[in-house]
């Protein structure tokens, strides 16, 4: 459910990134360095959008539990969509079950 929501949100917001640089975007190298040095996060998962124009990335710190969800644009920017703490992966054998 979380992944579907993220893709839906990204689908609504990504076209904005093609027209201008949003205030939450930075050159990829700058954003990656900031995530590593300031938050101790590393890239843990990624997926290409259905139109093939963007990559959704999830960065996470195993030490602190912080996470950041980003969109990588074809223009070389990383744009933050959301961030937080305590990302929880649903084990495969429990997916689709209601709690």
Biopython code that builds the backbone (N, CA, C, O; Angstrom):
import numpy as np
from Bio.PDB.StructureBuilder import StructureBuilder

atoms = [
    (1, "UNK", "N", (0.817, -1.191, 0.000)),
    (1, "UNK", "CA", (0.000, 0.000, 0.000)),
    (1, "UNK", "C", (0.862, 1.256, 0.000)),
    (1, "UNK", "O", (0.544, 2.220, -0.696)),
    (2, "UNK", "N", (1.947, 1.259, 0.769)),
    (2, "UNK", "CA", (2.824, 2.422, 0.829)),
    (2, "UNK", "C", (3.442, 2.689, -0.529)),
    (2, "UNK", "O", (3.466, 3.838, -0.970)),
    (3, "UNK", "N", (3.946, 1.660, -1.210)),
    (3, "UNK", "CA", (4.571, 1.849, -2.512)),
    (3, "UNK", "C", (3.575, 2.393, -3.512)),
    (3, "UNK", "O", (3.921, 3.276, -4.297)),
    (4, "UNK", "N", (2.349, 1.894, -3.512)),
    (4, "UNK", "CA", (1.332, 2.369, -4.441)),
    (4, "UNK", "C", (1.021, 3.838, -4.190)),
    (4, "UNK", "O", (0.843, 4.602, -5.138)),
    (5, "UNK", "N", (0.954, 4.238, -2.938)),
    (5, "UNK", "CA", (0.697, 5.634, -2.602)),
    (5, "UNK", "C", (1.835, 6.516, -3.067)),
    (5, "UNK", "O", (1.601, 7.597, -3.608)),
    (6, "UNK", "N", (3.061, 6.073, -2.865)),
    (6, "UNK", "CA", (4.217, 6.863, -3.277)),
    (6, "UNK", "C", (4.218, 7.049, -4.784)),
    (6, "UNK", "O", (4.489, 8.148, -5.266)),
    (7, "UNK", "N", (3.927, 6.018, -5.524)),
    (7, "UNK", "CA", (3.911, 6.121, -6.977)),
    (7, "UNK", "C", (2.800, 7.056, -7.418)),
    (7, "UNK", "O", (2.993, 7.847, -8.341)),
    (8, "UNK", "N", (1.637, 6.982, -6.774)),
    (8, "UNK", "CA", (0.538, 7.875, -7.101)),
    (8, "UNK", "C", (0.938, 9.318, -6.845)),
    (8, "UNK", "O", (0.712, 10.178, -7.696)),
    (9, "UNK", "N", (1.522, 9.598, -5.702)),
    (9, "UNK", "CA", (1.962, 10.947, -5.389)),
    (9, "UNK", "C", (2.993, 11.411, -6.395)),
    (9, "UNK", "O", (2.908, 12.532, -6.896)),
    (10, "UNK", "N", (3.957, 10.574, -6.697)),
    (10, "UNK", "CA", (4.983, 10.935, -7.662)),
    (10, "UNK", "C", (4.357, 11.191, -9.019)),
    (10, "UNK", "O", (4.734, 12.144, -9.702)),
    (11, "UNK", "N", (3.416, 10.366, -9.419)),
    (11, "UNK", "CA", (2.760, 10.552, -10.705)),
    (11, "UNK", "C", (2.089, 11.905, -10.816)),
    (11, "UNK", "O", (2.007, 12.469, -11.907)),
    (12, "UNK", "N", (1.612, 12.430, -9.712)),
    (12, "UNK", "CA", (0.961, 13.732, -9.721)),
    (12, "UNK", "C", (1.954, 14.882, -9.705)),
    (12, "UNK", "O", (1.670, 15.948, -10.251)),
    (13, "UNK", "N", (3.099, 14.685, -9.096)),
    (13, "UNK", "CA", (4.036, 15.782, -8.914)),
    (13, "UNK", "C", (5.192, 15.820, -9.900)),
    (13, "UNK", "O", (5.754, 16.888, -10.139)),
    (14, "UNK", "N", (5.554, 14.708, -10.467)),
    (14, "UNK", "CA", (6.731, 14.657, -11.333)),
    (14, "UNK", "C", (6.672, 15.626, -12.513)),
    (14, "UNK", "O", (7.697, 16.236, -12.816)),
    (15, "UNK", "N", (5.539, 15.808, -13.200)),
    (15, "UNK", "CA", (5.539, 16.739, -14.327)),
    (15, "UNK", "C", (6.009, 18.138, -13.963)),
    (15, "UNK", "O", (6.554, 18.844, -14.812)),
    (16, "UNK", "N", (5.811, 18.550, -12.728)),
    (16, "UNK", "CA", (6.274, 19.859, -12.283)),
    (16, "UNK", "C", (7.794, 19.964, -12.411)),
    (16, "UNK", "O", (8.307, 21.026, -12.762)),
    (17, "UNK", "N", (8.519, 18.885, -12.134)),
    (17, "UNK", "CA", (9.972, 18.924, -12.156)),
    (17, "UNK", "C", (10.522, 19.134, -13.556)),
    (17, "UNK", "O", (11.642, 19.625, -13.701)),
    (18, "UNK", "N", (9.773, 18.780, -14.590)),
    (18, "UNK", "CA", (10.249, 18.970, -15.948)),
    (18, "UNK", "C", (10.234, 20.438, -16.355)),
    (18, "UNK", "O", (10.955, 20.826, -17.274)),
    (19, "UNK", "N", (9.431, 21.259, -15.692)),
    (19, "UNK", "CA", (9.259, 22.651, -16.082)),
    (19, "UNK", "C", (10.158, 23.621, -15.325)),
    (19, "UNK", "O", (10.547, 24.646, -15.885)),
    (20, "UNK", "N", (10.493, 23.337, -14.098)),
    (20, "UNK", "CA", (11.334, 24.233, -13.310)),
    (20, "UNK", "C", (11.978, 23.452, -12.179)),
    (20, "UNK", "O", (11.597, 22.321, -11.879)),
    (21, "UNK", "N", (12.961, 24.083, -11.561)),
    (21, "UNK", "CA", (13.633, 23.436, -10.436)),
    (21, "UNK", "C", (12.881, 23.787, -9.167)),
    (21, "UNK", "O", (12.889, 24.938, -8.729)),
    (22, "UNK", "N", (12.236, 22.800, -8.582)),
    (22, "UNK", "CA", (11.499, 23.006, -7.337)),
    (22, "UNK", "C", (12.484, 23.293, -6.209)),
    (22, "UNK", "O", (13.647, 22.897, -6.284)),
    (23, "UNK", "N", (12.025, 23.976, -5.167)),
    (23, "UNK", "CA", (12.936, 24.309, -4.061)),
    (23, "UNK", "C", (13.486, 23.096, -3.320)),
    (23, "UNK", "O", (14.471, 23.220, -2.591)),
    (24, "UNK", "N", (12.879, 21.937, -3.488)),
    (24, "UNK", "CA", (13.369, 20.743, -2.802)),
    (24, "UNK", "C", (14.215, 19.867, -3.720)),
    (24, "UNK", "O", (14.379, 18.676, -3.459)),
    (25, "UNK", "N", (14.752, 20.446, -4.793)),
    (25, "UNK", "CA", (15.615, 19.723, -5.736)),
    (25, "UNK", "C", (17.042, 20.243, -5.655)),
    (25, "UNK", "O", (17.276, 21.403, -5.314)),
    (26, "UNK", "N", (17.986, 19.377, -5.970)),
    (26, "UNK", "CA", (19.398, 19.748, -6.001)),
    (26, "UNK", "C", (20.090, 18.862, -7.027)),
    (26, "UNK", "O", (19.595, 17.782, -7.352)),
    (27, "UNK", "N", (21.242, 19.317, -7.541)),
    (27, "UNK", "CA", (22.007, 18.424, -8.418)),
    (27, "UNK", "C", (22.247, 17.096, -7.694)),
    (27, "UNK", "O", (22.516, 17.080, -6.493)),
    (28, "UNK", "N", (22.151, 15.993, -8.423)),
    (28, "UNK", "CA", (22.226, 14.656, -7.819)),
    (28, "UNK", "C", (23.463, 14.476, -6.949)),
    (28, "UNK", "O", (23.358, 13.964, -5.834)),
    (29, "UNK", "N", (24.619, 14.881, -7.430)),
    (29, "UNK", "CA", (25.856, 14.687, -6.658)),
    (29, "UNK", "C", (25.800, 15.432, -5.326)),
    (29, "UNK", "O", (26.255, 14.918, -4.304)),
    (30, "UNK", "N", (25.245, 16.636, -5.339)),
    (30, "UNK", "CA", (25.119, 17.434, -4.113)),
    (30, "UNK", "C", (24.156, 16.772, -3.142)),
    (30, "UNK", "O", (24.454, 16.648, -1.954)),
    (31, "UNK", "N", (23.001, 16.348, -3.642)),
    (31, "UNK", "CA", (21.990, 15.713, -2.788)),
    (31, "UNK", "C", (22.509, 14.400, -2.198)),
    (31, "UNK", "O", (22.310, 14.126, -1.014)),
    (32, "UNK", "N", (23.177, 13.588, -3.030)),
    (32, "UNK", "CA", (23.720, 12.313, -2.551)),
    (32, "UNK", "C", (24.740, 12.537, -1.442)),
    (32, "UNK", "O", (24.723, 11.840, -0.427)),
    (33, "UNK", "N", (25.622, 13.503, -1.634)),
    (33, "UNK", "CA", (26.639, 13.800, -0.624)),
    (33, "UNK", "C", (25.980, 14.252, 0.682)),
    (33, "UNK", "O", (26.395, 13.840, 1.765)),
    (34, "UNK", "N", (24.964, 15.090, 0.578)),
    (34, "UNK", "CA", (24.250, 15.579, 1.761)),
    (34, "UNK", "C", (23.566, 14.425, 2.502)),
    (34, "UNK", "O", (23.625, 14.347, 3.730)),
    (35, "UNK", "N", (22.924, 13.538, 1.754)),
    (35, "UNK", "CA", (22.246, 12.403, 2.390)),
    (35, "UNK", "C", (23.235, 11.503, 3.114)),
    (35, "UNK", "O", (22.955, 11.015, 4.209)),
    (36, "UNK", "N", (24.393, 11.285, 2.501)),
    (36, "UNK", "CA", (25.405, 10.420, 3.121)),
    (36, "UNK", "C", (26.048, 11.078, 4.340)),
    (36, "UNK", "O", (26.137, 10.472, 5.408)),
    (37, "UNK", "N", (26.495, 12.318, 4.170)),
    (37, "UNK", "CA", (27.269, 12.976, 5.224)),
    (37, "UNK", "C", (26.407, 13.502, 6.363)),
    (37, "UNK", "O", (26.777, 13.353, 7.527)),
    (38, "UNK", "N", (25.281, 14.107, 6.060)),
    (38, "UNK", "CA", (24.455, 14.724, 7.083)),
    (38, "UNK", "C", (23.526, 13.724, 7.779)),
    (38, "UNK", "O", (23.275, 13.825, 8.979)),
    (39, "UNK", "N", (23.017, 12.750, 6.997)),
    (39, "UNK", "CA", (22.011, 11.842, 7.552)),
    (39, "UNK", "C", (22.458, 10.383, 7.620)),
    (39, "UNK", "O", (21.741, 9.545, 8.167)),
    (40, "UNK", "N", (23.626, 10.072, 7.078)),
    (40, "UNK", "CA", (24.127, 8.704, 7.102)),
    (40, "UNK", "C", (23.293, 7.752, 6.264)),
    (40, "UNK", "O", (23.270, 6.550, 6.529)),
    (41, "UNK", "N", (22.600, 8.282, 5.247)),
    (41, "UNK", "CA", (21.721, 7.457, 4.423)),
    (41, "UNK", "C", (22.436, 6.943, 3.177)),
    (41, "UNK", "O", (23.357, 7.570, 2.654)),
    (42, "UNK", "N", (21.982, 5.793, 2.728)),
    (42, "UNK", "CA", (22.469, 5.156, 1.498)),
    (42, "UNK", "C", (21.267, 4.741, 0.667)),
    (42, "UNK", "O", (20.185, 4.509, 1.205)),
    (43, "UNK", "N", (21.452, 4.647, -0.630)),
    (43, "UNK", "CA", (20.396, 4.186, -1.525)),
    (43, "UNK", "C", (20.089, 2.722, -1.214)),
    (43, "UNK", "O", (20.986, 1.880, -1.228)),
    (44, "UNK", "N", (18.806, 2.417, -0.930)),
    (44, "UNK", "CA", (18.431, 1.046, -0.605)),
    (44, "UNK", "C", (17.461, 0.437, -1.617)),
    (44, "UNK", "O", (17.362, -0.786, -1.713)),
    (45, "UNK", "N", (16.744, 1.273, -2.372)),
    (45, "UNK", "CA", (15.860, 0.737, -3.408)),
    (45, "UNK", "C", (15.550, 1.828, -4.430)),
    (45, "UNK", "O", (15.621, 3.022, -4.138)),
    (46, "UNK", "N", (15.203, 1.380, -5.642)),
    (46, "UNK", "CA", (14.854, 2.325, -6.697)),
    (46, "UNK", "C", (13.942, 1.642, -7.707)),
    (46, "UNK", "O", (13.905, 0.415, -7.801)),
    (47, "UNK", "N", (13.211, 2.454, -8.458)),
    (47, "UNK", "CA", (12.312, 1.937, -9.488)),
    (47, "UNK", "C", (12.128, 3.010, -10.555)),
    (47, "UNK", "O", (12.110, 4.203, -10.255)),
    (48, "UNK", "N", (11.994, 2.576, -11.785)),
    (48, "UNK", "CA", (11.751, 3.489, -12.901)),
    (48, "UNK", "C", (10.249, 3.737, -12.988)),
    (48, "UNK", "O", (9.457, 2.806, -12.841)),
    (49, "UNK", "N", (9.852, 4.986, -13.226)),
    (49, "UNK", "CA", (8.432, 5.301, -13.380)),
    (49, "UNK", "C", (7.893, 4.673, -14.655)),
    (49, "UNK", "O", (8.660, 4.311, -15.547)),
    (50, "UNK", "N", (6.577, 4.542, -14.741)),
    (50, "UNK", "CA", (5.963, 3.860, -15.881)),
    (50, "UNK", "C", (6.245, 4.547, -17.208)),
    (50, "UNK", "O", (6.242, 3.891, -18.250)),
    (51, "UNK", "N", (6.488, 5.852, -17.195)),
    (51, "UNK", "CA", (6.806, 6.552, -18.445)),
    (51, "UNK", "C", (8.302, 6.506, -18.770)),
    (51, "UNK", "O", (8.724, 6.981, -19.824)),
    (52, "UNK", "N", (9.102, 5.936, -17.866)),
    (52, "UNK", "CA", (10.537, 5.796, -18.092)),
    (52, "UNK", "C", (11.335, 7.079, -17.977)),
    (52, "UNK", "O", (12.515, 7.104, -18.327)),
    (53, "UNK", "N", (10.717, 8.140, -17.497)),
    (53, "UNK", "CA", (11.388, 9.440, -17.453)),
    (53, "UNK", "C", (12.035, 9.774, -16.117)),
    (53, "UNK", "O", (12.855, 10.689, -16.040)),
    (54, "UNK", "N", (11.679, 9.049, -15.072)),
    (54, "UNK", "CA", (12.191, 9.353, -13.740)),
    (54, "UNK", "C", (12.497, 8.062, -12.991)),
    (54, "UNK", "O", (12.008, 6.985, -13.334)),
    (55, "UNK", "N", (13.315, 8.207, -11.967)),
    (55, "UNK", "CA", (13.630, 7.079, -11.088)),
    (55, "UNK", "C", (13.233, 7.478, -9.678)),
    (55, "UNK", "O", (13.631, 8.534, -9.186)),
    (56, "UNK", "N", (12.455, 6.636, -9.036)),
    (56, "UNK", "CA", (12.088, 6.849, -7.633)),
    (56, "UNK", "C", (13.148, 6.151, -6.793)),
    (56, "UNK", "O", (13.464, 4.986, -7.031)),
    (57, "UNK", "N", (13.699, 6.860, -5.812)),
    (57, "UNK", "CA", (14.737, 6.289, -4.961)),
    (57, "UNK", "C", (14.347, 6.405, -3.490)),
    (57, "UNK", "O", (13.768, 7.401, -3.056)),
    (58, "UNK", "N", (14.679, 5.364, -2.742)),
    (58, "UNK", "CA", (14.520, 5.411, -1.285)),
    (58, "UNK", "C", (15.891, 5.259, -0.663)),
    (58, "UNK", "O", (16.576, 4.260, -0.879)),
    (59, "UNK", "N", (16.285, 6.246, 0.103)),
    (59, "UNK", "CA", (17.539, 6.241, 0.840)),
    (59, "UNK", "C", (17.203, 6.008, 2.303)),
    (59, "UNK", "O", (16.156, 6.440, 2.785)),
    (60, "UNK", "N", (18.099, 5.319, 3.009)),
    (60, "UNK", "CA", (17.816, 4.989, 4.400)),
    (60, "UNK", "C", (19.109, 4.891, 5.193)),
    (60, "UNK", "O", (20.150, 4.496, 4.669)),
    (61, "UNK", "N", (19.025, 5.257, 6.461)),
    (61, "UNK", "CA", (20.135, 5.070, 7.393)),
    (61, "UNK", "C", (19.819, 3.874, 8.273)),
    (61, "UNK", "O", (18.835, 3.887, 9.012)),
    (62, "UNK", "N", (20.639, 2.851, 8.198)),
    (62, "UNK", "CA", (20.454, 1.681, 9.054)),
    (62, "UNK", "C", (20.755, 2.035, 10.513)),
    (62, "UNK", "O", (20.252, 1.390, 11.433)),
    (63, "UNK", "N", (21.572, 3.056, 10.713)),
    (63, "UNK", "CA", (21.970, 3.449, 12.067)),
    (63, "UNK", "C", (20.859, 4.215, 12.788)),
    (63, "UNK", "O", (20.555, 3.920, 13.943)),
    (64, "UNK", "N", (20.249, 5.199, 12.112)),
    (64, "UNK", "CA", (19.255, 6.050, 12.767)),
    (64, "UNK", "C", (17.814, 5.695, 12.410)),
    (64, "UNK", "O", (16.889, 6.076, 13.127)),
    (65, "UNK", "N", (17.613, 4.971, 11.312)),
    (65, "UNK", "CA", (16.267, 4.640, 10.866)),
    (65, "UNK", "C", (15.626, 5.712, 10.006)),
    (65, "UNK", "O", (14.476, 5.562, 9.592)),
    (66, "UNK", "N", (16.354, 6.801, 9.725)),
    (66, "UNK", "CA", (15.787, 7.850, 8.869)),
    (66, "UNK", "C", (15.713, 7.361, 7.426)),
    (66, "UNK", "O", (16.508, 6.520, 7.007)),
    (67, "UNK", "N", (14.748, 7.896, 6.665)),
    (67, "UNK", "CA", (14.612, 7.553, 5.252)),
    (67, "UNK", "C", (14.208, 8.793, 4.467)),
    (67, "UNK", "O", (13.621, 9.729, 5.011)),
    (68, "UNK", "N", (14.532, 8.781, 3.180)),
    (68, "UNK", "CA", (14.186, 9.866, 2.270)),
    (68, "UNK", "C", (13.710, 9.260, 0.968)),
    (68, "UNK", "O", (14.353, 8.359, 0.429)),
    (69, "UNK", "N", (12.590, 9.745, 0.458)),
    (69, "UNK", "CA", (12.038, 9.310, -0.815)),
    (69, "UNK", "C", (12.260, 10.427, -1.819)),
    (69, "UNK", "O", (11.839, 11.564, -1.607)),
    (70, "UNK", "N", (12.940, 10.081, -2.937)),
    (70, "UNK", "CA", (13.320, 11.088, -3.927)),
    (70, "UNK", "C", (12.903, 10.693, -5.334)),
    (70, "UNK", "O", (12.604, 9.532, -5.611)),
    (71, "UNK", "N", (12.888, 11.684, -6.213)),
    (71, "UNK", "CA", (12.704, 11.462, -7.642)),
    (71, "UNK", "C", (13.982, 11.946, -8.323)),
    (71, "UNK", "O", (14.408, 13.084, -8.124)),
    (72, "UNK", "N", (14.588, 11.076, -9.126)),
    (72, "UNK", "CA", (15.761, 11.456, -9.926)),
    (72, "UNK", "C", (15.243, 11.816, -11.315)),
    (72, "UNK", "O", (14.606, 10.998, -11.978)),
    (73, "UNK", "N", (15.517, 13.035, -11.749)),
    (73, "UNK", "CA", (15.046, 13.504, -13.046)),
    (73, "UNK", "C", (16.069, 13.201, -14.134)),
    (73, "UNK", "O", (17.239, 12.946, -13.849)),
    (74, "UNK", "N", (15.617, 13.233, -15.377)),
    (74, "UNK", "CA", (16.521, 13.035, -16.506)),
    (74, "UNK", "C", (17.527, 14.174, -16.606)),
    (74, "UNK", "O", (18.587, 14.020, -17.213)),
    (75, "UNK", "N", (17.195, 15.316, -16.011)),
    (75, "UNK", "CA", (18.080, 16.469, -16.027)),
    (75, "UNK", "C", (19.167, 16.420, -14.973)),
    (75, "UNK", "O", (19.938, 17.371, -14.845)),
    (76, "UNK", "N", (19.250, 15.326, -14.207)),
    (76, "UNK", "CA", (20.322, 15.173, -13.231)),
    (76, "UNK", "C", (20.031, 15.749, -11.860)),
    (76, "UNK", "O", (20.952, 15.992, -11.080)),
    (77, "UNK", "N", (18.760, 15.972, -11.558)),
    (77, "UNK", "CA", (18.389, 16.481, -10.245)),
    (77, "UNK", "C", (17.821, 15.367, -9.385)),
    (77, "UNK", "O", (17.265, 14.395, -9.897)),
    (78, "UNK", "N", (17.966, 15.514, -8.079)),
    (78, "UNK", "CA", (17.258, 14.675, -7.113)),
    (78, "UNK", "C", (16.298, 15.600, -6.386)),
    (78, "UNK", "O", (16.698, 16.642, -5.867)),
    (79, "UNK", "N", (15.028, 15.214, -6.352)),
    (79, "UNK", "CA", (13.985, 16.031, -5.732)),
    (79, "UNK", "C", (13.343, 15.246, -4.606)),
    (79, "UNK", "O", (12.845, 14.139, -4.811)),
    (80, "UNK", "N", (13.359, 15.830, -3.405)),
    (80, "UNK", "CA", (12.807, 15.143, -2.244)),
    (80, "UNK", "C", (11.288, 15.186, -2.279)),
    (80, "UNK", "O", (10.680, 16.243, -2.450)),
    (81, "UNK", "N", (10.689, 14.011, -2.113)),
    (81, "UNK", "CA", (9.234, 13.897, -2.048)),
    (81, "UNK", "C", (8.765, 13.830, -0.603)),
    (81, "UNK", "O", (7.757, 14.433, -0.235)),
    (82, "UNK", "N", (9.510, 13.087, 0.212)),
    (82, "UNK", "CA", (9.131, 12.916, 1.607)),
    (82, "UNK", "C", (10.317, 12.352, 2.377)),
    (82, "UNK", "O", (11.271, 11.845, 1.787)),
    (83, "UNK", "N", (10.247, 12.445, 3.698)),
    (83, "UNK", "CA", (11.265, 11.824, 4.545)),
    (83, "UNK", "C", (10.647, 11.519, 5.903)),
    (83, "UNK", "O", (9.576, 12.023, 6.241)),
    (84, "UNK", "N", (11.328, 10.701, 6.661)),
    (84, "UNK", "CA", (10.802, 10.334, 7.974)),
    (84, "UNK", "C", (11.724, 9.362, 8.672)),
    (84, "UNK", "O", (12.927, 9.328, 8.414)),
    (85, "UNK", "N", (11.152, 8.579, 9.553)),
    (85, "UNK", "CA", (11.936, 7.600, 10.304)),
    (85, "UNK", "C", (11.108, 6.332, 10.478)),
    (85, "UNK", "O", (9.879, 6.372, 10.532)),
    (86, "UNK", "N", (11.807, 5.213, 10.563)),
    (86, "UNK", "CA", (11.162, 3.954, 10.870)),
    (86, "UNK", "C", (10.440, 3.306, 9.706)),
    (86, "UNK", "O", (9.362, 2.743, 9.892)),
    (87, "UNK", "N", (11.005, 3.369, 8.515)),
    (87, "UNK", "CA", (10.401, 2.683, 7.365)),
    (87, "UNK", "C", (10.256, 1.213, 7.717)),
    (87, "UNK", "O", (11.183, 0.613, 8.259)),
    (88, "UNK", "N", (9.130, 0.640, 7.424)),
    (88, "UNK", "CA", (8.873, -0.754, 7.788)),
    (88, "UNK", "C", (8.563, -1.558, 6.535)),
    (88, "UNK", "O", (7.586, -1.278, 5.841)),
    (89, "UNK", "N", (9.381, -2.544, 6.246)),
    (89, "UNK", "CA", (9.143, -3.447, 5.120)),
    (89, "UNK", "C", (8.151, -4.522, 5.557)),
    (89, "UNK", "O", (8.281, -5.088, 6.642)),
    (90, "UNK", "N", (7.180, -4.797, 4.724)),
    (90, "UNK", "CA", (6.217, -5.856, 4.996)),
    (90, "UNK", "C", (6.803, -7.156, 4.446)),
    (90, "UNK", "O", (7.092, -7.237, 3.253)),
    (91, "UNK", "N", (6.983, -8.175, 5.290)),
    (91, "UNK", "CA", (7.506, -9.454, 4.800)),
    (91, "UNK", "C", (6.601, -10.004, 3.687)),
    (91, "UNK", "O", (5.383, -9.829, 3.725)),
    (92, "UNK", "N", (7.199, -10.657, 2.717)),
    (92, "UNK", "CA", (6.454, -11.167, 1.568)),
    (92, "UNK", "C", (5.283, -12.036, 2.001)),
    (92, "UNK", "O", (4.195, -11.923, 1.437)),
    (93, "UNK", "N", (5.482, -12.894, 2.981)),
    (93, "UNK", "CA", (4.407, -13.803, 3.389)),
    (93, "UNK", "C", (3.235, -13.087, 4.066)),
    (93, "UNK", "O", (2.179, -13.691, 4.252)),
    (94, "UNK", "N", (3.400, -11.812, 4.440)),
    (94, "UNK", "CA", (2.317, -11.046, 5.079)),
    (94, "UNK", "C", (1.680, -10.023, 4.143)),
    (94, "UNK", "O", (0.671, -9.416, 4.503)),
    (95, "UNK", "N", (2.234, -9.819, 2.969)),
    (95, "UNK", "CA", (1.697, -8.808, 2.055)),
    (95, "UNK", "C", (0.289, -9.169, 1.607)),
    (95, "UNK", "O", (0.002, -10.319, 1.277)),
    (96, "UNK", "N", (-0.571, -8.182, 1.600)),
    (96, "UNK", "CA", (-1.942, -8.386, 1.194)),
    (96, "UNK", "C", (-2.881, -8.763, 2.328)),
    (96, "UNK", "O", (-4.098, -8.795, 2.146)),
    (97, "UNK", "N", (-2.330, -9.045, 3.476)),
    (97, "UNK", "CA", (-3.168, -9.394, 4.642)),
    (97, "UNK", "C", (-3.511, -8.130, 5.415)),
    (97, "UNK", "O", (-2.708, -7.201, 5.503)),
    (98, "UNK", "N", (-4.665, -8.110, 5.950)),
    (98, "UNK", "CA", (-5.084, -6.994, 6.799)),
    (98, "UNK", "C", (-4.706, -7.296, 8.233)),
    (98, "UNK", "O", (-4.825, -8.432, 8.691)),
    (99, "UNK", "N", (-4.244, -6.258, 8.948)),
    (99, "UNK", "CA", (-3.867, -6.483, 10.353)),
    (99, "UNK", "C", (-5.020, -6.198, 11.279)),
    (99, "UNK", "O", (-4.884, -6.334, 12.495)),
]
sb = StructureBuilder()
sb.init_structure("model")
sb.init_model(0)
sb.init_chain("A")
sb.init_seg("    ")
for serial, (resi, resn, name, xyz) in enumerate(atoms, 1):
    if name == "N":
        sb.init_residue(resn, " ", resi, " ")
    sb.init_atom(name, np.array(xyz, "f"), 0.0, 1.0, " ", f" {name:<3s}", serial, name[0])
structure = sb.get_structure()
